[in-house]
Amino acid sequence: MEQPIVGFHKDEYDDWVADLKCGHTQHVRHDPPWQLRPWVISEEGRKSKIGMELNCKKCEKSDSI
């Protein structure tokens, strides 16, 4: 289920995590070559992704119960 990003925070390992409108969270690492998200490195890049939708697996899982 697609959910918009409403903010970001860092976890206990200093990795960036997207805060989703549904209340769930999702890691958004820049970890080449597996995940190419250079925008997460800068504050400007993260701000540009506010409102972008990510697939929330937790919402999908609870929706199928």
C-alpha positions in Angstrom: 0.0 0.0 0.0 1.5 3.3 -1.1 2.0 5.9 1.7 3.5 9.4 1.4 6.7 10.4 3.3 6.0 13.0 5.9 9.5 13.3 7.4 12.8 11.6 8.2 14.8 10.6 11.2 18.0 8.6 11.9 17.9 5.2 13.7 20.2 4.0 16.4 22.7 2.9 13.7 22.8 6.4 12.1 20.8 5.2 9.0 18.0 7.4 7.5 14.4 6.3 8.1 11.4 7.7 6.3 8.3 8.5 8.4 5.2 7.6 6.6 1.7 9.2 6.8 0.3 5.9 8.1 2.6 6.1 11.2 4.9 3.3 10.0 8.6 3.8 9.0 10.9 2.6 6.3 14.6 2.7 5.9 15.9 4.7 2.9 19.6 3.9 2.7 22.0 4.9 0.0 24.0 1.7 -0.2 25.4 1.2 -3.7 25.1 -0.9 -5.7 22.0 -2.4 -4.0 20.1 0.8 -3.2 20.8 4.0 -5.1 19.3 6.8 -3.1 21.9 9.6 -3.2 19.2 12.1 -2.3 19.0 10.8 1.2 22.5 12.1 2.0 21.6 15.8 1.9 18.9 17.7 3.8 17.8 19.3 0.5 17.5 15.9 -1.1 15.4 14.5 1.8 13.1 17.6 1.7 12.6 17.1 -2.0 11.1 13.7 -1.3 8.5 14.8 1.2 5.2 13.6 -0.2 6.8 10.9 -2.3 5.0 7.6 -1.9 6.7 4.4 -0.7 5.2 1.0 -0.5 4.4 0.3 3.1 4.7 -3.5 3.7 3.3 -3.2 7.2 0.0 -1.6 5.9 -0.2 -4.3 3.2 0.3 -7.0 5.8 -2.4 -5.7 8.1 -4.7 -5.1 5.2 -4.6 -8.8 4.2 -5.6 -10.1 7.7 
